[in-house]
Amino acid sequence: MTPATQMLKKRKIPFTQHEYEHDPSCQNFGQEAADKLGLAPEQVFKTLLVTDDRDVFVAIVPVTGKLNLKRTAAALKVKKLRMTEPKDAERLTGYIVGGISPVGQKKALVTVIDSSSEAFDKIYVSGGKRGFDIGLAPKDLASVCRQTVFSDIAEH
């Protein structure tokens, strides 16, 4: 059980659990999950933390895409964003890099999910540790994240 699965069970949100053997030498965590679980990479999403140097936000994009910081800033109605330092991301979420789940973070952060997620009945995100993903409906993911918006924030 991770904080993510505990929160989903507590809120009675349907989800599936998918474990795989994480390769410690692999740094592309999302692509590794797609490959090892046999999932379509555009259905597997990575959780990234960004900051405007005042607040920290969560951005969720497919592993096949790259986060567009300008579009993300516009979606969040802030002037400019940069990636959060990994140590700060770990401290704020309670998860380690490569296992940061958008669900069950220590501090609920305003979240933006790439709109490509809405094309799927189920998407896959980290379940809170390396080698563990959860599958759930995009609308259900949005319901457990803070002030979630869907927007076109990924470059494909």
C-alpha positions, 0 to 999 in steps of 0.5 A: 500500500502506498499513500496513493492507493490508500487515498483511492481506496478511501475515496472508493475510486476504481483503479488497477495496480500494475507492478514491474521489476524496475531497472535501477540503471533506467532513468526514463521511468515512464517509458520503462513502465510502458515497456514492461507493462506492455501498455501504449506509451501515449496512455502512460503519464509522467508526473512532473513538478514545476514552480513559478518560484512562489508556488509549486504545481503538478503537471501530468503529461504522456511519456511520449511527450515533453512538457511545454512550460509556456502552455503550462504557465498559461493553463495555471495563469502564472507568468513563467515556470521552471522545473522544480528541483528533484530534492524539493519535489521529493520533500513536497510530495513524500515520494522519490523521483521516478515514483512520484504519484499525482495521488496522495502527495504530502501536500495537495498541489494545484494540478494540470493534466494534458488534455490528451488523457481525455481520449482514454478510458484509463490512463496509467500514472505512478502509484507512489514507488518505482516499479508500480503504476496505477490505472484509472479514468482521467476524470477520477484522477482529476477528482483526487487532485487539487484544483485540476484543469485539463489543458494542452500542455505536452509537445508530442 
